[in-house]
Amino acid sequence: MNRSVFRFCELCLLSLLLSFSSGLTWAAEPKVQILSPKDGSRITQEQNRILVSGKVASQAARSPNVDIFLVVDVSGSTSQYAGVDMGDLAQVPDSGSFGFGRPQISIGGFGLGQPPVRNLRNSILAAEVGAARRLLLQLNSQSTRVGVLTFSESAKVVQPLTNNFEQVRRALDDILRNGPYGGTNMADGVRTGISELMGFGTSEKKVDTVKVEFLFTDGFSTLPIGESRRVTPEDTNLAINAARLAGKAAIKVHVFALGEEALSYPTAAVGIAKASGGTYTPVSRPADVLAVVENISVVGVDYVQIVNQTSGQKATQLRLAADGYFASAVPVVEGRNQIDVFARASDGSNGHDSIVVFYQPSNQKSLELEVFLEKEKKLQLEVERLGKSQADIQRDVERNRQDSLSRPEQLPPAAEGPPR
């Protein structure tokens, strides 16, 4: 694309974003709401644990509604091995009919030039899709919309924002069926996500939502300026400038950088997260993204604890989703139980809600609790099958983050071979 034309498009989009976001102001205090069970409920069941669920958010979230766009890198290098034979781990369809798109590209001797994995189920692309599906499993479709786009040589919307999560799952399956190909146009991926979230594209416009992008990539930006296999600083700058536009509209871009190539030259990934106010999550073994994707909070609350004050027991299997919905199995005793939920916002401020329920043992099981526990068991098994604990993976991420932030800005070496 001509550079002046690209800059003109950025300026036009910036003016629209500024007009939209200029009136937004807020303070940051967490709000906690227990949705189920209701205060004063009488619960009769066999299990001596009850399912407690609700919603948390800081006032910075502005709205209980959330829009998340999944921005998935499908460039040629995502056909490489994710570091673990995942099998059914990523919850993706069988790869027997999958294609690999166009021939792979080699840049600077990194993974793009290596042979693709034989089974796409074990690829970086499968890890990206698996992480997206894991995130989706925890969100609340009543107030959260999710959309999906891919980017390689350009960006393509494969699912506009929707509350129908089954459509989103099918869109993610289609990404694997189409397979990886081409270069890496991060700028177009970020900008297309902005357009969709702001209602300038194919997605229905909604003003009263928290808007974020989850960007998964295994590399660095090689397009749209680059006309050969040489990586240019202009491509990196365009990607970061696109993220600045996102930040102007209060759209955070949370970046997951997967694998050796992404961590070796992290300038674009770090810059996108920083410029938009998002989080940078570097994962050296791509499959490990499954263990850390849910650590991002888009509503400004990063910690929840649930306690039965009557017995002094804390909740088990506590799950806090990216959109602020929480659920947990809380131990109860016969008779009166006071259940307290405490939340901490990202700025350190605290919130609280409390209910009283009355529990009576019986021989009838709670199906709702059983479904929740089964889902939690499945999510935990996914992490266990990675062969490393969640704590170990998180420590790796922190080390990688410090290394990336201290690394001097540089570009990868020019690739060998004729222009593509």
C-alpha positions in Angstrom: 0.0 0.0 0.0 1.3 3.5 -0.8 2.6 5.1 2.5 0.8 8.4 2.1 -2.5 6.6 1.5 -2.0 4.5 4.5 -1.3 7.6 6.6 -4.4 9.3 5.3 -6.6 6.3 6.3 -5.1 6.5 9.8 -5.9 10.2 10.2 -9.5 9.6 9.1 -10.0 6.8 11.5 -8.3 8.8 14.3 -10.8 11.7 13.8 -13.7 9.3 14.1 -12.2 7.6 17.2 -11.6 11.0 19.0 -15.1 12.2 18.3 -16.4 8.9 19.9 -14.2 8.8 22.9 -13.8 12.5 23.9 -16.7 12.4 26.4 -15.6 9.3 28.3 -14.4 9.8 31.8 -14.4 7.4 34.8 -13.1 6.6 38.2 -11.7 3.2 39.2 -13.6 1.5 42.0 -14.5 -2.2 41.8 -18.1 -3.3 41.8 -19.1 -6.7 43.0 -22.5 -8.3 42.3 -23.5 -11.9 43.4 -26.0 -13.0 40.8 -26.7 -16.6 42.0 -27.9 -17.7 44.5 -30.1 -14.8 45.6 -29.9 -13.4 49.1 -32.1 -15.4 51.4 -32.2 -18.5 49.2 -33.0 -21.9 50.7 -30.9 -24.6 49.0 -31.7 -28.3 49.4 -29.3 -30.7 47.7 -26.9 -33.6 48.4 -23.6 -31.8 47.9 -22.3 -29.7 50.7 -21.0 -27.1 48.2 -23.1 -24.6 46.3 -22.4 -22.8 43.1 -21.9 -19.1 43.6 -21.6 -16.9 40.5 -21.6 -13.2 39.7 -19.9 -10.3 38.0 -17.1 -8.0 39.0 -15.8 -4.8 37.3 -14.0 -1.6 38.1 -15.8 1.6 37.3 -13.1 2.1 34.7 -15.0 -0.6 32.7 -17.8 1.9 32.1 -20.3 -0.8 31.2 -21.3 -4.4 32.1 -21.2 -5.2 28.4 -18.0 -6.4 26.8 -16.9 -6.7 23.1 -13.8 -8.9 22.4 -12.3 -9.3 19.0 -10.0 -12.3 18.6 -7.2 -11.3 16.1 -5.4 -14.5 14.9 -2.1 -14.6 13.0 -2.4 -17.2 10.2 0.9 -16.4 8.5 3.0 -19.3 7.1 5.1 -19.8 10.2 2.1 -20.7 12.3 2.2 -24.2 10.7 5.3 -24.9 12.9 5.3 -27.2 15.9 3.7 -25.7 19.1 6.1 -27.6 21.4 3.6 -30.2 22.6 1.7 -33.0 20.9 -1.6 -31.6 21.8 -4.0 -34.3 20.5 -7.5 -33.2 21.6 -6.0 -30.6 23.9 -7.0 -27.6 21.8 -10.5 -28.9 21.2 -10.1 -28.5 17.5 -11.6 -30.7 14.7 -9.6 -33.4 13.1 -7.0 -32.1 10.7 -7.3 -34.7 8.0 -9.0 -32.4 5.6 -6.9 -29.3 6.5 -4.8 -27.5 3.9 -1.7 -25.4 4.4 -2.7 -22.6 2.0 0.1 -21.1 0.0 3.8 -22.2 0.3 5.6 -21.1 3.4 8.0 -18.2 3.5 11.5 -18.0 5.0 12.6 -14.9 6.9 16.0 -14.7 8.5 16.4 -18.4 8.9 13.6 -18.7 11.5 10.7 -21.1 11.6 9.1 -19.7 8.5 11.5 -21.7 6.4 11.3 -24.9 8.3 9.1 -27.9 7.3 5.5 -27.6 8.6 4.3 -30.1 11.1 2.7 -33.2 9.7 -0.4 -32.8 11.8 -1.8 -29.3 12.1 -3.4 -30.2 15.4 0.1 -29.8 16.9 0.8 -26.5 15.2 1.2 -23.0 16.5 -2.1 -22.1 14.7 -3.8 -24.9 16.6 -2.4 -23.5 19.9 -3.8 -20.0 19.0 -7.2 -21.5 18.1 -7.2 -23.7 21.3 -6.5 -20.7 23.4 -9.3 -18.7 21.8 -11.7 -21.6 22.4 -10.6 -21.9 26.0 -11.2 -18.2 26.6 -14.6 -18.5 24.9 -15.7 -21.3 27.2 -15.4 -19.0 30.2 -17.2 -15.9 28.9 -20.8 -15.0 29.5 -22.7 -14.8 26.2 -25.6 -12.7 27.8 -23.5 -9.6 28.0 -20.3 -10.4 26.1 -20.0 -10.4 22.3 -17.0 -12.0 20.5 -15.7 -11.6 16.9 -12.9 -13.2 15.0 -10.5 -12.0 12.3 -7.4 -13.4 10.8 -4.3 -11.7 9.4 -1.5 -12.7 7.2 -0.8 -10.6 4.1 -4.0 -8.8 4.9 -6.8 -9.0 7.5 -10.1 -10.8 7.0 -13.2 -10.8 9.3 -14.4 -14.4 9.7 -17.0 -13.7 12.3 -18.5 -10.3 13.2 -19.3 -9.6 16.9 -22.0 -11.9 18.2 -23.5 -13.3 21.4 -23.8 -16.7 19.6 -20.6 -18.4 20.8 -21.4 -21.5 18.7 -20.9 -19.4 15.6 -17.6 -18.2 17.0 -16.5 -21.8 17.6 -17.3 -22.7 14.0 -15.4 -19.7 12.8 -12.3 -20.8 14.7 -12.6 -24.3 13.3 -12.7 -22.8 9.8 -9.4 -21.0 10.5 -7.7 -24.3 10.9 -9.4 -25.8 7.9 -8.1 -22.9 5.7 -4.6 -23.3 7.1 -1.6 -20.9 7.4 -0.1 -18.9 4.6 1.7 -15.7 3.7 3.4 -12.9 5.6 2.5 -10.9 8.7 0.5 -7.7 8.4 0.0 -6.8 12.0 -1.1 -3.2 11.2 -4.0 -4.4 9.1 -5.0 -6.9 11.8 -5.1 -4.3 14.6 -6.9 -1.7 12.4 -9.5 -4.1 11.2 -10.2 -5.0 14.8 -10.7 -1.3 15.6 -13.1 -0.8 12.8 -15.2 -3.8 13.8 -15.3 -2.8 17.5 -16.2 0.8 16.7 -19.0 -0.4 14.3 -17.3 0.9 11.1 -17.2 -2.6 9.6 -19.5 -5.7 9.5 -20.2 -5.8 13.2 -23.3 -4.1 14.7 -22.3 -0.9 16.5 -22.8 -0.7 20.2 -21.6 2.3 22.2 -22.0 1.0 25.8 -19.4 -1.8 25.7 -15.9 -2.3 27.0 -13.9 -3.0 23.8 -10.7 -5.1 23.5 -8.6 -7.1 21.1 -6.9 -10.4 21.9 -4.0 -10.6 19.4 -2.2 -13.9 18.9 1.0 -13.9 16.8 4.1 -16.0 16.5 6.3 -13.5 14.6 6.9 -9.9 13.7 5.4 -7.5 11.3 6.6 -7.9 7.6 3.8 -6.0 5.8 2.2 -3.8 4.3 5.3 -1.7 3.3 7.7 -4.5 2.7 7.9 -5.6 -0.9 10.4 -8.4 -0.5 11.5 -10.7 2.3 13.3 -7.8 4.0 11.7 -6.7 7.2 11.4 -2.9 7.4 11.0 -0.6 10.4 8.1 1.0 8.7 6.0 -2.1 9.0 6.7 -2.2 12.8 5.9 1.5 13.1 2.6 1.1 11.2 1.6 -1.7 13.6 2.4 0.4 16.6 0.7 3.4 15.2 -2.5 1.3 14.6 -2.3 0.4 18.3 -2.1 4.1 19.2 -5.4 4.6 17.4 -6.9 1.8 19.4 -5.7 3.4 22.6 -7.3 6.7 21.6 -10.7 4.9 21.5 -10.1 3.1 24.8 -9.5 -0.2 23.0 -6.8 -2.2 24.6 -4.9 -4.7 22.5 -3.7 -7.7 24.6 -0.8 -9.3 22.7 0.2 -13.0 23.1 3.6 -13.5 21.5 4.2 -17.2 20.8 7.5 -18.9 20.2 11.2 -18.2 19.5 10.6 -15.9 16.5 8.2 -13.6 18.3 10.4 -13.4 21.4 13.6 -12.8 19.4 12.2 -9.7 17.8 9.4 -8.4 20.1 9.5 -4.7 19.1 6.1 -4.8 17.3 4.3 -7.0 19.9 5.6 -5.0 22.9 4.9 -1.7 21.1 1.3 -2.7 20.2 0.5 -3.7 23.8 2.1 -0.6 25.3 0.6 1.9 22.8 -2.9 0.7 23.4 -2.6 0.2 27.1 -2.9 -3.6 26.8 -0.9 -6.5 28.2 2.1 -8.2 26.6 2.3 -11.9 27.3 5.4 -13.7 25.8 5.2 -17.5 25.7 8.4 -19.3 24.6 6.6 -22.6 24.0 3.5 -21.7 22.0 1.2 -24.4 23.4 1.6 -22.9 26.9 -0.6 -20.0 25.8 -3.5 -22.4 26.9 -2.4 -21.9 30.5 -2.2 -18.1 30.5 -4.9 -16.8 28.1 -7.4 -16.5 30.9 -5.1 -14.3 33.0 -6.2 -11.1 31.2 -9.0 -9.1 32.8 -10.8 -6.7 30.5 -12.8 -5.1 33.2 -10.1 -3.9 35.5 -10.5 -6.6 38.3 -7.7 -9.2 38.6 -8.5 -10.9 41.9 -11.5 -12.4 43.5 -11.9 -14.4 46.7 -15.1 -16.1 48.1 -15.4 -17.0 51.8 -18.1 -18.7 53.8 -17.9 -16.5 56.9 -20.1 -18.9 58.9 -17.6 -21.8 58.6 -14.4 -19.9 57.7 -13.9 -22.0 54.6 -12.8 -20.5 51.2 -14.3 -21.4 47.9 -12.7 -24.1 45.6 -12.4 -24.2 41.8 -12.8 -20.4 41.6 -12.9 -19.2 38.0 -12.7 -15.5 37.1 -13.3 -14.9 33.3 -11.8 -12.1 31.2 -15.2 -10.4 31.1 -15.5 -10.3 34.9 -17.9 -13.2 35.4 -16.9 -15.5 38.3 -18.1 -18.9 39.5 -17.0 -21.1 42.3 -17.9 -24.1 44.4 -18.4 -22.8 48.0 -18.5 -25.1 51.0 -21.6 -24.8 53.2 -22.9 -26.0 56.5 -26.4 -27.0 57.5 -28.5 -23.9 58.3 -27.5 -20.3 57.8 -24.4 -19.4 55.7 -23.0 -16.0 55.1 -21.2 -15.9 51.7 -18.8 -12.9 51.1 -17.2 -12.1 47.8 -14.1 -9.8 47.8 -12.6 -8.3 44.6 -9.5 -6.3 44.0 -9.2 -3.9 41.1 -6.0 -3.4 39.1 -5.3 -0.1 40.9 -5.4 -1.9 44.3 -8.9 -0.7 45.4 -11.3 -3.3 46.8 -15.0 -4.2 46.5 -17.3 -6.5 48.4 -20.7 -8.2 48.2 -22.5 -10.5 50.6 -25.5 -12.8 50.7 -27.0 -15.2 53.3 -28.3 -18.7 52.2 -29.8 -21.5 54.1 -28.6 -25.0 53.3 -30.5 -28.3 54.0 -28.9 -31.7 53.0 -31.0 -34.0 50.8 -30.6 -36.8 48.4 -31.0 -34.6 45.3 -27.9 -33.5 43.4 -27.3 -30.1 41.9 -26.9 -30.5 38.2 -25.7 -26.9 37.8 -22.8 -27.6 40.3 -21.9 -30.9 38.6 -21.7 -29.2 35.2 -19.4 -26.5 36.6 -17.1 -29.0 38.3 -16.9 -31.1 35.2 -15.9 -28.1 33.1 -13.3 -27.1 35.7 -11.8 -30.6 35.6 -11.5 -30.4 31.8 -9.8 -27.0 31.9 -7.4 -28.2 34.5 -6.6 -31.3 32.5 -5.7 -29.2 29.5 -3.0 -27.5 31.6 -1.8 -30.7 33.2 -1.3 -32.3 29.7 1.1 -29.5 28.8 3.6 -31.2 31.2 4.3 -28.0 33.2 2.4 -26.5 36.0 0.5 -23.3 35.6 2.8 -21.6 38.1 5.9 -22.7 36.2 4.4 -21.4 32.9 3.5 -18.1 34.5 7.1 -17.7 35.8 8.4 -18.4 32.3 6.1 -15.6 31.0 7.4 -13.1 33.6 11.0 -13.9 32.7 10.3 -13.6 29.0 8.5 -10.3 29.6 11.4 -8.8 31.5 13.8 -10.0 28.7 11.6 -8.5 26.0 11.3 -5.2 27.7 15.0 -4.9 28.3 15.9 -6.0 24.7 17.1 -3.2 22.4 14.9 -2.5 19.5 16.2 -4.2 16.4 15.1 -5.9 13.2 15.7 -9.5 12.2 18.3 -10.1 9.5 17.3 -9.8 5.9 16.1 -13.1 4.4 17.9 -15.0 1.7 16.3 -15.7 -1.6 14.4 -13.8 -4.3 11.6 -11.3 -3.5 8.2 -13.0 -3.1 
